[in-house]
Amino acid sequence: MPSVRPLSRAELAPPTQGRPVQLGLDELGTPLREVTFVVVDLETTGGTPADCGITEIGAVKVRGGEVLGEFQTLVNPGTPVPAFIAALTGITTSMIATAPRVEQVLPAFLEFARGSVLVAHNAPFDVGFLKAAAARCDHAWPRHQVVDTVRLARRVVLRDEAPDHKLGTLAALFGATVTPDHRALSDARATVDVLHALLGRLAPLGITHLEDLATAADPVPPDVRRKRHLADDLPDAPGVYLFRGPGDEVLYVGTSTSIRSRVRSYFTAAEKRGRMTEMVRIAHAVTPVVCATTLESRVRELRLIAEHSPRYNRRSRFPERMPWVRLVEGERPRLLVSKELRVGAAHIGPFSSRSTAQLAIDALHATFAPRTPGTRGADLLDQDSVRHVRAAMTIEPRPVVARHTARIAALIAQERFEDAAAVRDRLEAFVRGAARVQRLAPIATCRELLAARRTETGGWEVVLVRYGRLAGTATVDRGTDPYVAVASLRLTGEDVAAPVAPAPAAHPEETDIILDWLDSPDVRLVDVVVDDEAPPARSCPVRGAQAFTSPARIAQLVAHAGTTEPSGEPSGEPSVTGIDAA
């Protein structure tokens, strides 16, 4: 059985020649001196776990430069040891004949390594064999963080120091107290000294905490790593952060549950985006904005992006440019792409671009209006069509869905797949625009909505929304009356003027975020105040467009639509047979 023994005081002394970890004073995360590492090495009958087995496991548990324990056992792989392996390791078939099988050994090793960070020299080999053994034994593999000393060595050991990164070469370079000899425990002991030496070299590069090790082996440009000090004084709290350039201009706005941890990641190899690396090189400072809740931080991020239009933010920069589709009634009824809303008019949207809004108009024209070649976007509707178009935009999208799914099915049957994709895009633009306005409109016309959700500590997170805009948030400690916070929010919350319906009094994405929060588990509505004749704040049409936003739902309807497109271009309402049944 495995040998697991406590060590004497002399054995617990730090290695005399292996270099201990050099730690900085930055206590951001878990300092490496507090991390328990289990350095493991295996001997096997060959190179792949699929057809080879483990013959020996050796492991050393260390923390803060001190050895806490050792684990060693031979393992019977159930097959003879090849001659060349026996010559290399000294482990013969006769030596392992009476050794325990891996299913007897593995539980003891997993217990020895529980809660630690696994370290190995060429970790994919050793950890791969251990995972394969666990799978064969029906043992769940723990979610260990794994450190590969080969990859760390490639980061800090130069070619003029060592010809390669083999364990024996590195052990000699760093003066390890044990010479590796292809036996598991000896090699694990040598790897401990190599690990300490490598961490000593990495410390001046800012690798001083466990969180840094995840990307320590990846090269980071020195000018980027030197900017790491920008995160030193940031709070470990939820909120928004603003990267600022030499002229104090805002380069980028982001949000996180931990401002400090997220900003630090920009100076490591975890950041793979070229634009962000370029931004970090320019940045001179980071401004934190601590928020009481995650909801508040997400909303503040959107507002700051809209306010500053940072060049390195790709989304949400110009909310005022988001177009809507508006039905113009009267003597010249027509559909328009417009940034302006009109009281009493039917609208869908907002859309991400004018081209997407035009696709939605094309979908309505294809369903209800005669085509007028050469006047795209200015087709006039007859009075009969106006009624059906308004219904499709507000409460009854099924005629548009039926027309387009039938057309898609017909085009697929004719193997005209590109044409079918174009019709699908047209339908998708309409459905998403109609679904979005049907989701936004009720809360956009709600004068005041108060909601609350339990926090992890047993208190309450209270939110005040006015006309779809976040007007205030508060957190209430456990045991405190939340209605005091509700009353205070009502008095101190932002005054919000009623917008032109159906647009909310905020960036539409802000209202989407609020609605997602309201839809999350355990949220309770505290109070709702609506204007006269306004719809309920949390409602949508029974047969609304949200039922058709899923690509899987559209595919299902196409499959049920048959292969023949309805003939002609009727000005009245198309058949919706099959929509409810599909």
MARZARO-59605 format. One line per 2 residues: number of its first residue (from 1); their letters; for each residue x, y, z of C-alpha. Coordinates in pm, 1 decimal. Layout:
NUM	A	X:Y:Z; ... .
% end
This chain:
1	MP	0.0:0.0:0.0; 113.5:363.0:-38.7 .
3	SV	363.8:503.1:205.5; 236.8:825.9:360.1 .
5	RP	438.4:936.5:659.4; 473.7:1246.0:878.6 .
7	LS	814.4:1409.3:857.8; 1058.6:1504.1:1129.5 .
9	RA	1143.2:1865.9:1217.1; 1469.5:1836.5:1026.7 .
11	EL	1290.0:1707.5:719.9; 1039.7:1992.4:744.5 .
13	AP	1315.6:2251.2:709.7; 1312.5:2442.2:379.7 .
15	PT	1546.1:2311.1:107.1; 1891.9:2460.5:144.5 .
17	QG	1976.8:2486.1:-224.5; 1637.1:2507.2:-391.4 .
19	RP	1532.7:2873.2:-396.2; 1221.1:2958.5:-191.4 .
21	VQ	941.8:3169.4:-331.0; 1014.4:3542.9:-324.7 .
23	LG	690.4:3720.4:-239.7; 597.5:4082.3:-280.3 .
25	LD	380.0:4280.7:-40.0; 82.9:4292.6:-273.2 .
27	EL	-185.3:4086.3:-101.8; -416.9:4070.8:-402.3 .
29	GT	-550.7:3716.8:-412.2; -383.7:3416.7:-242.8 .
31	PL	-9.6:3471.5:-185.0; 200.5:3181.9:-313.1 .
33	RE	349.4:3130.3:34.1; 0.3:3027.8:152.7 .
35	VT	-67.5:2786.1:-134.3; -37.8:2410.9:-78.4 .
37	FV	129.0:2243.1:-375.9; 140.0:1868.7:-436.7 .
39	VV	427.3:1794.6:-673.4; 366.2:1459.0:-841.2 .
41	DL	564.5:1232.2:-1070.6; 467.5:900.4:-1228.8 .
43	ET	652.4:609.4:-1381.1; 457.5:416.3:-1642.8 .
45	TG	485.7:128.0:-1888.4; 471.8:363.8:-2187.3 .
47	GT	369.4:698.4:-2328.8; -11.1:693.8:-2357.5 .
49	PA	-273.6:617.6:-2090.4; -496.1:443.4:-2345.6 .
51	DC	-274.2:133.5:-2365.3; -17.4:180.1:-2085.8 .
53	GI	-37.0:177.0:-1707.7; 112.6:342.9:-1400.4 .
55	TE	396.5:158.7:-1224.1; 485.0:412.5:-953.6 .
57	IG	344.0:729.2:-796.9; 557.9:972.2:-601.2 .
59	AV	439.1:1303.5:-458.5; 559.8:1575.4:-222.2 .
61	KV	329.3:1820.9:-43.7; 480.9:2166.3:15.8 .
63	RG	366.8:2505.3:140.5; 569.6:2820.3:192.6 .
65	GE	892.2:2638.9:106.3; 831.9:2367.7:368.7 .
67	VL	773.1:1999.3:295.4; 456.3:1882.4:471.1 .
69	GE	444.5:1519.5:362.1; 534.1:1261.8:99.9 .
71	FQ	345.5:990.9:-86.8; 508.1:691.7:-260.0 .
73	TL	386.4:358.3:-388.7; 455.6:104.9:-659.7 .
75	VN	153.3:13.3:-871.8; 74.7:-311.6:-1052.2 .
77	PG	-42.5:-207.6:-1402.0; -165.7:-557.6:-1482.7 .
79	TP	84.6:-596.9:-1766.6; 458.6:-675.5:-1781.4 .
81	VP	703.4:-387.0:-1771.8; 875.6:-351.2:-2111.4 .
83	AF	1248.5:-416.7:-2102.6; 1348.0:-66.0:-2210.5 .
85	IA	1127.5:85.8:-1936.8; 1281.2:-146.2:-1677.3 .
87	AL	1628.6:-42.7:-1792.8; 1535.4:327.2:-1768.6 .
89	TG	1357.0:325.2:-1431.4; 1488.1:14.2:-1258.6 .
91	IT	1128.2:-98.6:-1201.2; 1086.8:-460.0:-1311.4 .
93	TS	784.8:-684.5:-1352.5; 884.6:-884.7:-1045.1 .
95	MI	899.3:-567.4:-832.7; 537.8:-477.6:-907.6 .
97	AT	394.1:-829.7:-901.7; 266.7:-790.6:-544.8 .
99	AP	204.9:-414.1:-559.8; -153.0:-282.0:-525.8 .
101	RV	-358.0:-208.2:-836.1; -431.3:152.1:-929.9 .
103	EQ	-792.6:129.0:-808.4; -654.3:54.9:-458.2 .
105	VL	-395.2:332.3:-472.4; -583.5:617.3:-635.4 .
107	PA	-822.3:702.3:-346.3; -526.0:743.5:-110.7 .
109	FL	-345.5:971.1:-355.7; -654.7:1182.5:-417.6 .
111	EF	-698.2:1224.5:-42.8; -329.8:1322.3:-10.3 .
113	AR	-370.9:1584.6:-284.3; -714.8:1711.0:-178.8 .
115	GS	-744.7:2089.6:-181.9; -401.0:2144.8:-331.5 .
117	VL	-255.5:2277.7:-654.9; -103.7:1993.7:-857.4 .
119	VA	244.5:2045.7:-999.1; 428.2:1820.6:-1243.6 .
121	HN	714.8:1844.0:-1489.5; 537.5:1798.7:-1824.4 .
123	AP	202.2:1800.5:-1645.3; -13.2:1682.3:-1939.2 .
125	FD	164.7:1344.5:-1921.7; 131.1:1280.7:-1547.0 .
127	VG	-212.4:1437.9:-1501.6; -335.8:1264.3:-1816.3 .
129	FL	-247.1:922.3:-1671.4; -408.0:1009.5:-1337.4 .
131	KA	-729.4:1129.4:-1502.1; -745.9:816.6:-1717.8 .
133	AA	-698.9:598.9:-1409.5; -973.5:787.7:-1226.8 .
135	AR	-1209.5:738.6:-1521.1; -1141.3:363.3:-1532.3 .
137	CD	-1203.9:340.3:-1158.2; -1523.4:550.0:-1175.8 .
139	HA	-1368.4:816.7:-951.3; -1464.0:1178.1:-1012.3 .
141	WP	-1152.8:1378.5:-1092.4; -1119.5:1678.8:-856.9 .
143	RH	-1096.6:2023.6:-1012.3; -730.7:2084.1:-928.2 .
145	QV	-547.0:2383.0:-1065.3; -244.7:2237.7:-1245.1 .
147	VD	98.6:2398.3:-1281.3; 344.7:2268.6:-1540.5 .
149	TV	707.6:2343.1:-1451.7; 812.0:2283.7:-1813.1 .
151	RL	596.8:2575.6:-1926.7; 718.4:2794.7:-1640.7 .
153	AR	1078.9:2713.6:-1731.5; 1022.6:2815.2:-2092.1 .
155	RV	908.3:3151.1:-1959.4; 1214.1:3235.6:-1745.7 .
157	VL	1506.4:3004.2:-1836.6; 1707.6:3143.2:-2126.7 .
159	RD	1872.5:2930.9:-2393.2; 2220.1:3046.3:-2294.4 .
161	EA	2153.8:2907.0:-1944.5; 2030.7:2560.2:-2038.5 .
163	PD	2019.3:2365.4:-2367.3; 1671.7:2229.3:-2287.5 .
165	HK	1404.9:2220.7:-2018.6; 1435.5:1858.4:-1907.4 .
167	LG	1403.5:1790.6:-1536.5; 1765.7:1677.5:-1503.3 .
169	TL	1892.9:1988.1:-1680.7; 1690.5:2225.5:-1463.7 .
171	AA	1774.3:2038.9:-1142.5; 2143.8:2082.2:-1219.8 .
173	LF	2097.6:2448.7:-1316.5; 1919.3:2535.5:-990.7 .
175	GA	2131.2:2312.2:-765.3; 1847.2:2085.0:-655.9 .
177	TV	1910.9:1881.4:-341.4; 1796.4:1563.1:-518.1 .
179	TP	1917.8:1432.0:-852.9; 1632.7:1294.6:-1065.0 .
181	DH	1680.4:925.5:-1145.9; 1353.5:821.3:-1319.2 .
183	RA	1200.8:704.4:-991.4; 879.3:879.6:-900.1 .
185	LS	957.9:1013.6:-551.5; 1311.4:1124.7:-639.2 .
187	DA	1186.5:1306.3:-946.6; 905.3:1469.2:-745.7 .
189	RA	1157.1:1590.3:-485.0; 1376.1:1736.4:-758.4 .
191	TV	1072.4:1904.5:-913.5; 997.8:2074.1:-579.2 .
193	DV	1336.1:2248.4:-589.4; 1287.3:2340.1:-954.6 .
195	LH	941.0:2482.4:-875.5; 1077.0:2701.5:-595.2 .
197	AL	1356.2:2830.4:-817.7; 1116.9:2910.6:-1101.0 .
199	LG	876.4:3093.7:-869.0; 1171.8:3293.2:-739.0 .
201	RL	1243.2:3409.2:-1092.6; 878.7:3483.9:-1164.1 .
203	AP	825.3:3701.5:-854.1; 998.5:4011.3:-999.5 .
205	LG	769.6:3975.1:-1302.0; 463.7:4016.0:-1080.3 .
207	IT	382.1:3644.7:-1037.0; 331.0:3648.8:-660.6 .
209	HL	-18.3:3506.5:-614.5; -200.1:3188.4:-705.0 .
211	ED	-421.9:3375.2:-948.9; -112.4:3484.4:-1141.7 .
213	LA	1.1:3126.7:-1205.5; -289.2:3053.6:-1440.5 .
215	TA	-125.6:3268.9:-1706.8; 233.6:3286.5:-1581.7 .
217	AD	359.2:3058.8:-1857.8; 217.5:3276.9:-2133.7 .
219	PV	439.0:3558.4:-2258.8; 318.7:3906.8:-2174.7 .
221	PP	486.7:4210.5:-2333.5; 704.7:4383.2:-2070.9 .
223	DV	544.2:4722.8:-2135.3; 202.1:4570.6:-2062.2 .
225	RR	316.3:4390.8:-1747.0; 474.0:4712.0:-1616.7 .
227	KR	129.2:4873.6:-1616.6; 16.1:4623.4:-1352.3 .
229	HL	62.7:4885.7:-1080.8; -246.9:5064.5:-1212.0 .
231	AD	-456.4:4801.2:-1032.0; -276.1:4820.9:-697.1 .
233	DL	-510.7:5059.8:-517.1; -837.0:4953.9:-677.7 .
235	PD	-1116.5:4818.3:-453.7; -1210.0:4451.5:-437.0 .
237	AP	-1577.3:4534.9:-485.3; -1841.4:4529.1:-758.9 .
239	GV	-1856.2:4826.5:-986.5; -1731.0:4995.6:-1301.2 .
241	YL	-1376.6:5081.0:-1407.1; -1262.0:5342.5:-1658.1 .
243	FR	-924.3:5318.4:-1831.9; -798.8:5672.1:-1900.5 .
245	GP	-544.6:5794.7:-2153.6; -266.3:6055.0:-2125.1 .
247	GD	-515.0:6341.8:-2158.4; -753.3:6188.8:-1901.8 .
249	EV	-982.2:6081.1:-2188.3; -1182.0:5763.1:-2129.1 .
251	LY	-1041.2:5479.6:-2340.2; -1254.9:5190.9:-2216.8 .
253	VG	-1534.0:5122.9:-1968.1; -1594.6:4781.5:-1813.0 .
255	TS	-1768.9:4621.2:-1518.2; -1694.3:4336.2:-1280.0 .
257	TS	-1793.0:4186.4:-947.5; -1433.3:4260.7:-839.9 .
259	IR	-1285.7:4573.8:-997.1; -933.9:4495.6:-875.7 .
261	SR	-920.1:4135.7:-999.5; -1068.7:4222.8:-1337.2 .
263	VR	-834.2:4514.0:-1401.5; -532.2:4304.4:-1301.4 .
265	SY	-625.3:4048.6:-1567.2; -562.5:4307.2:-1840.6 .
267	FT	-190.7:4296.2:-1754.8; -159.0:3916.9:-1787.4 .
269	AA	-170.4:3668.6:-2072.1; -535.7:3602.3:-1988.7 .
271	EK	-611.8:3904.8:-2204.5; -600.7:3774.7:-2562.2 .
273	RG	-767.4:4066.2:-2744.2; -524.5:4271.5:-2949.1 .
275	RM	-730.8:4589.8:-2912.8; -723.3:4560.4:-2534.2 .
277	TE	-345.1:4515.0:-2531.5; -318.9:4827.5:-2745.4 .
279	MV	-547.9:5011.0:-2502.8; -344.0:4903.7:-2198.6 .
281	RI	-27.1:5038.4:-2360.6; -192.5:5381.2:-2391.8 .
283	AH	-362.0:5386.4:-2049.6; -220.4:5605.5:-1773.9 .
285	AV	-479.0:5551.8:-1499.9; -783.8:5349.8:-1398.6 .
287	TP	-1079.9:5513.6:-1223.5; -1306.5:5286.9:-1014.7 .
289	VV	-1676.3:5349.3:-951.8; -1793.0:5123.8:-668.8 .
291	CA	-2158.1:5017.6:-692.9; -2388.1:4873.3:-430.0 .
293	TT	-2514.3:4595.7:-656.5; -2425.0:4414.6:-975.6 .
295	LE	-2736.2:4557.4:-1141.8; -2625.4:4911.2:-1065.6 .
297	SR	-2275.7:4843.8:-1201.7; -2410.2:4707.4:-1530.7 .
299	VR	-2637.2:5008.6:-1574.0; -2360.4:5253.4:-1486.8 .
301	EL	-2134.7:5086.8:-1742.3; -2390.6:5146.3:-2018.0 .
303	RL	-2446.3:5507.6:-1915.9; -2073.8:5582.8:-1902.2 .
305	IA	-2018.9:5425.6:-2243.6; -2301.4:5635.8:-2386.1 .
307	EH	-2161.9:5948.6:-2216.9; -1796.1:5910.8:-2318.7 .
309	SP	-1814.4:5695.6:-2636.6; -1477.8:5531.5:-2554.3 .
311	RY	-1296.1:5425.5:-2869.3; -1215.2:5077.6:-2734.6 .
313	NR	-1576.5:4992.4:-2647.0; -1750.0:4838.0:-2945.3 .
315	RS	-2109.6:4825.1:-2820.9; -2362.6:5066.7:-2674.0 .
317	RF	-2168.3:5378.7:-2775.0; -2441.3:5569.2:-2959.0 .
319	PE	-2787.6:5473.2:-2825.7; -2940.7:5781.6:-2988.0 .
321	RM	-2863.0:5632.2:-3329.5; -3070.6:5318.2:-3279.1 .
323	PW	-3352.2:5324.6:-3537.6; -3714.9:5219.3:-3506.7 .
325	VR	-3971.1:5117.3:-3767.4; -4278.0:5342.8:-3751.4 .
327	LV	-4614.9:5301.4:-3918.5; -4727.9:5634.0:-4065.6 .
329	EG	-5105.1:5651.8:-4107.8; -5324.0:5910.0:-4280.3 .
331	ER	-5343.2:6004.4:-4647.1; -5008.0:5842.7:-4734.6 .
333	PR	-4977.9:5537.3:-4505.7; -4631.0:5383.7:-4514.1 .
335	LL	-4353.7:5228.5:-4306.9; -4047.9:5438.6:-4219.9 .
337	VS	-3710.5:5382.0:-4057.3; -3682.1:5664.5:-3804.4 .
339	KE	-3499.6:5765.0:-3488.7; -3799.6:5969.4:-3377.5 .
341	LR	-4109.0:5821.6:-3215.1; -4458.3:5964.6:-3250.5 .
343	VG	-4731.3:5941.9:-2990.1; -5002.6:5697.1:-3091.7 .
345	AA	-4808.0:5543.6:-3381.6; -4721.8:5173.9:-3401.9 .
347	HI	-4348.5:5103.4:-3369.7; -4115.5:4803.9:-3361.2 .
349	GP	-3753.6:4803.0:-3252.1; -3520.4:4954.2:-3170.0 .
351	FS	-3279.7:4791.6:-3415.5; -2903.0:4775.1:-3419.2 .
353	SR	-2882.6:4932.6:-3766.4; -3091.7:5089.6:-4042.5 .
355	ST	-3029.9:4788.7:-4265.3; -3182.3:4553.4:-4008.1 .
357	AQ	-3480.5:4786.0:-3965.5; -3528.4:4787.7:-4343.0 .
359	LA	-3534.1:4406.2:-4343.8; -3824.3:4420.9:-4097.4 .
361	ID	-4009.7:4660.3:-4329.1; -3946.0:4424.3:-4619.6 .
363	AL	-4103.6:4143.0:-4417.9; -4419.7:4347.7:-4362.3 .
365	HA	-4434.5:4453.1:-4727.2; -4391.2:4095.0:-4844.7 .
367	TF	-4680.4:3988.7:-4625.1; -4933.9:4266.7:-4664.2 .
369	AP	-4848.6:4516.0:-4939.6; -4795.8:4499.4:-5317.7 .
371	RT	-4432.1:4533.8:-5420.2; -4329.4:4859.5:-5589.7 .
373	PG	-3993.7:4801.5:-5762.8; -3753.3:5090.2:-5739.0 .
375	TR	-3916.0:5260.6:-5439.9; -3783.3:5042.8:-5158.3 .
377	GA	-3867.2:5191.4:-4821.4; -4135.0:5424.6:-4960.9 .
379	DL	-4406.4:5177.0:-5062.7; -4751.6:5307.7:-4983.1 .
381	LD	-4996.1:5085.8:-4798.7; -5364.0:5065.4:-4881.2 .
383	QD	-5612.1:5120.1:-4600.1; -5692.9:4748.5:-4563.9 .
385	SV	-5323.9:4668.5:-4521.8; -5275.0:4936.3:-4255.1 .
387	RH	-5502.4:4753.6:-4012.1; -5315.6:4422.9:-4058.9 .
389	VR	-4972.2:4588.0:-4043.2; -5060.3:4761.5:-3714.8 .
391	AA	-5184.4:4432.1:-3570.1; -4867.6:4250.4:-3680.2 .
393	MT	-4648.0:4517.6:-3523.0; -4834.8:4524.1:-3192.8 .
395	IE	-5021.7:4204.9:-3104.2; -5046.5:3952.3:-3389.4 .
397	PR	-4723.9:3861.8:-3576.7; -4845.5:3520.0:-3692.9 .
399	PV	-4942.6:3625.8:-4049.0; -4585.2:3745.2:-4112.9 .
401	VA	-4442.8:3427.4:-3961.1; -4677.2:3205.3:-4164.0 .
403	RH	-4598.3:3379.9:-4493.8; -4222.0:3363.1:-4442.4 .
405	TA	-4194.6:3009.5:-4306.8; -4397.8:2883.7:-4603.0 .
407	RI	-4169.9:3072.0:-4841.2; -3856.8:2935.9:-4671.6 .
409	AA	-3990.9:2580.3:-4698.1; -4064.3:2627.2:-5069.2 .
411	LI	-3717.3:2765.9:-5141.0; -3549.9:2483.3:-4950.4 .
413	AQ	-3749.4:2229.8:-5153.0; -3613.2:2397.2:-5468.0 .
415	ER	-3258.8:2389.3:-5318.2; -3242.8:2769.4:-5334.3 .
417	FE	-3069.1:2787.9:-4999.9; -2924.3:3138.9:-5032.4 .
419	DA	-3268.4:3278.6:-5116.5; -3414.2:3087.8:-4820.8 .
421	AA	-3149.2:3239.8:-4592.9; -3240.9:3589.4:-4715.0 .
423	VR	-3608.7:3528.9:-4634.1; -3508.3:3390.3:-4293.7 .
425	DR	-3304.5:3706.1:-4219.5; -3603.6:3920.8:-4314.1 .
427	LE	-3832.3:3724.8:-4082.4; -3579.2:3727.8:-3799.9 .
429	AF	-3541.1:4106.9:-3820.9; -3917.4:4157.0:-3797.1 .
431	VR	-3970.7:3906.4:-3516.3; -3687.0:4041.3:-3302.8 .
433	GA	-3797.3:4401.3:-3353.8; -4158.1:4322.5:-3266.3 .
435	AR	-4059.1:4110.9:-2966.6; -3830.7:4380.5:-2833.2 .
437	VQ	-4088.9:4656.7:-2837.7; -4349.7:4425.1:-2683.7 .
439	RL	-4105.2:4358.1:-2400.1; -3997.4:4719.9:-2350.5 .
441	AP	-4329.8:4901.7:-2388.4; -4507.3:4793.0:-2066.0 .
443	IA	-4224.9:4896.2:-1832.8; -4154.5:5207.6:-2042.9 .
445	TC	-4504.0:5332.7:-1959.3; -4480.2:5235.1:-1590.3 .
447	RE	-4442.9:5543.0:-1371.7; -4278.9:5357.0:-1085.6 .
449	LL	-4181.8:5000.5:-1004.0; -4019.1:4882.3:-681.7 .
451	AA	-3873.3:4532.9:-651.5; -3651.3:4349.7:-406.4 .
453	RR	-3437.2:4038.3:-392.5; -3268.5:3856.0:-106.0 .
455	TE	-2890.6:3891.5:-85.5; -2652.8:3608.4:1.3 .
457	TG	-2615.1:3750.9:352.6; -2989.1:3748.8:420.3 .
459	GW	-3053.5:4116.1:355.9; -3233.4:4279.4:64.3 .
461	EV	-3137.6:4445.9:-260.3; -3405.5:4705.5:-341.3 .
463	VL	-3447.3:4857.7:-688.3; -3650.0:5158.9:-804.0 .
465	VR	-3738.9:5181.3:-1175.1; -3919.7:5475.1:-1336.4 .
467	YG	-4035.3:5455.0:-1698.6; -3784.6:5176.9:-1766.8 .
469	RL	-3490.3:5367.7:-1617.2; -3301.8:5269.5:-1301.8 .
471	AG	-3381.2:5553.4:-1062.8; -3208.8:5415.0:-753.8 .
473	TA	-3084.8:5108.6:-566.2; -3028.3:5029.7:-201.2 .
475	TV	-2905.1:4739.4:7.0; -3063.6:4649.6:339.2 .
477	DR	-2880.4:4452.7:607.2; -3030.8:4140.8:755.3 .
479	GT	-3274.4:4219.5:1033.9; -3342.3:4572.6:907.1 .
481	DP	-3689.7:4673.0:790.7; -3666.5:4690.5:407.3 .
483	YV	-3969.6:4920.2:385.5; -3760.5:5199.3:536.8 .
485	AV	-3528.6:5168.5:235.0; -3830.2:5156.8:3.2 .
487	AS	-3965.7:5481.6:146.2; -3622.9:5644.3:128.2 .
489	LR	-3573.3:5537.9:-233.1; -3904.4:5690.4:-332.0 .
491	LT	-3795.1:6023.5:-187.3; -3435.2:6025.5:-308.8 .
493	GE	-3463.8:5838.0:-638.1; -3401.9:6015.2:-966.9 .
495	DV	-3697.0:6210.3:-1107.5; -3768.9:6071.2:-1454.3 .
497	AA	-3992.2:6239.1:-1711.2; -4233.5:6024.7:-1907.8 .
499	PV	-4084.0:5930.5:-2246.2; -4258.0:5899.7:-2581.8 .
501	AP	-4394.8:5545.7:-2579.1; -4296.1:5277.7:-2653.9 .
503	AP	-3935.1:5387.6:-2591.1; -3817.6:5376.3:-2228.8 .
505	AA	-3660.3:5676.2:-2056.6; -3322.4:5503.3:-2078.9 .
507	HP	-3089.6:5330.4:-2319.6; -3293.8:5029.3:-2440.9 .
509	EE	-3012.0:4800.6:-2328.7; -3044.0:4944.9:-1977.6 .
511	TD	-3410.8:4852.9:-1973.7; -3324.5:4505.9:-2106.5 .
513	II	-3082.2:4460.6:-1815.8; -3349.2:4569.6:-1567.1 .
515	LD	-3602.9:4331.1:-1719.9; -3353.6:4044.2:-1701.5 .
517	WL	-3302.0:4122.5:-1332.6; -3677.7:4134.2:-1272.1 .
519	DS	-3709.6:3794.7:-1443.2; -3440.6:3637.7:-1223.1 .
521	PD	-3535.1:3394.8:-942.9; -3649.9:3525.5:-605.5 .
523	VR	-3723.5:3882.1:-720.2; -4037.0:4018.3:-554.4 .
525	LV	-4247.4:4308.7:-677.8; -4297.5:4550.7:-389.7 .
527	DV	-4516.0:4811.7:-560.2; -4614.8:4923.8:-910.6 .
529	VV	-4760.6:5261.6:-1009.2; -4890.1:5300.2:-1366.1 .
531	DD	-5040.2:5595.8:-1549.1; -5401.8:5590.5:-1659.8 .
533	EA	-5468.9:5354.8:-1952.6; -5111.4:5220.9:-1940.1 .
535	PP	-5068.9:4842.2:-1969.5; -4953.1:4634.0:-1671.8 .
537	AR	-4580.1:4684.4:-1615.9; -4496.2:4313.6:-1650.0 .
539	SC	-4703.3:4197.0:-1946.7; -4680.1:4095.9:-2311.6 .
541	PV	-4933.8:3994.6:-2579.6; -5055.7:3636.2:-2550.2 .
543	RG	-4975.0:3577.1:-2917.3; -4681.6:3815.7:-2922.8 .
545	AQ	-4362.0:3795.7:-3124.5; -4154.1:3657.7:-2836.8 .
547	AF	-4298.5:3314.6:-2915.7; -4107.5:3318.6:-3245.4 .
549	TS	-3763.6:3453.4:-3148.6; -3610.3:3107.4:-3109.9 .
551	PA	-3438.7:2973.0:-3426.5; -3553.7:2625.5:-3321.1 .
553	RI	-3917.0:2745.0:-3319.7; -3881.3:2892.5:-3669.5 .
555	AQ	-3718.1:2570.5:-3793.0; -4010.5:2374.8:-3649.2 .
557	LV	-4259.5:2598.4:-3829.5; -4068.0:2568.0:-4157.3 .
559	AH	-4081.2:2189.8:-4125.4; -4460.5:2208.1:-4082.1 .
561	AG	-4515.8:2464.5:-4354.7; -4495.0:2223.5:-4646.7 .
563	TT	-4315.4:2296.0:-4969.4; -4560.2:2532.1:-5144.1 .
565	EP	-4565.0:2905.2:-5096.9; -4912.5:3061.6:-5078.2 .
567	SG	-4995.2:3194.5:-5422.9; -5017.9:3564.5:-5498.5 .
569	EP	-4942.5:3867.1:-5282.3; -5266.6:3928.5:-5093.0 .
571	SG	-5336.6:4265.1:-4939.7; -5545.9:4100.8:-4670.5 .
573	EP	-5432.0:3877.1:-4386.6; -5255.1:3556.5:-4498.5 .
575	SV	-5353.6:3219.3:-4363.0; -5200.9:3128.6:-4027.5 .
577	TG	-5305.0:2763.2:-4042.6; -5047.8:2544.0:-3871.0 .
579	ID	-4885.4:2813.5:-3656.7; -5062.6:2704.5:-3338.9 .
581	AA	-5040.2:2334.6:-3420.3; -4670.1:2326.8:-3507.9 .
% end
